[in-house]
Amino acid sequence: MSEQEKEKRPRVLDPINRMSEIIFGLLMALTYTGSLSVATDGREEVRTMMVTALGCNLAWGLVDAVMYLVGTYTERARNLSLLRRIRGAVHPQEAHANIAEALPGSLGEAFGAEGLEEMRRRFLALPEPSSRARVGREDFIGALGVFLLVVLATFPVVVPFMLFSDIERAMRISNAVALVTLFAAGSTLGRYAGGVPWRSGVLMAALGGVLVSIIMALGG
């Protein structure tokens, strides 16, 4: 594969997908580590917590991976249906309406009739589309990535309990690691959005703490 082809190749998971899955897995794990009491005697409760947290994230990682494939297929089927409606429209105005409806916000109005007509012509010039929507190898790689991100996000907050017998100390380190991870994820999203990374990081860390508190209060 040439360098040019590699550059054109889309990312399997964009930064929003990656960070969202990491944050989700991390928050799920925190609901279990946060349920421990510093007065816990022995290691049995800690062991149960670690197994439960990992098992939960394994299950939700699988669910997220399957839903990623479902979402990918649904979006492709929708796009294929839209392309067929545009190409099969009897009047250009009908195709314009379909294109404008698919565009986010008020972009359809912003393009105007000339812009929509130019897009219609480009759609007509595309090769004949597939007979049906499909998911391929890269989609399954993306699903595997989703699964691994959710599962691996468990370990940063669980490892301290493996390394330290003092529960209070392990909880402090675990929470600190979680805050740093949330800050890093928020910073990445902020940079991707063109904002101020450190502000987004602080906001995500604070939001993560609030969400964990709500999840635990609701019995999650």
Beta strands, then each sheet from edge to edge (+ up, - down):
end
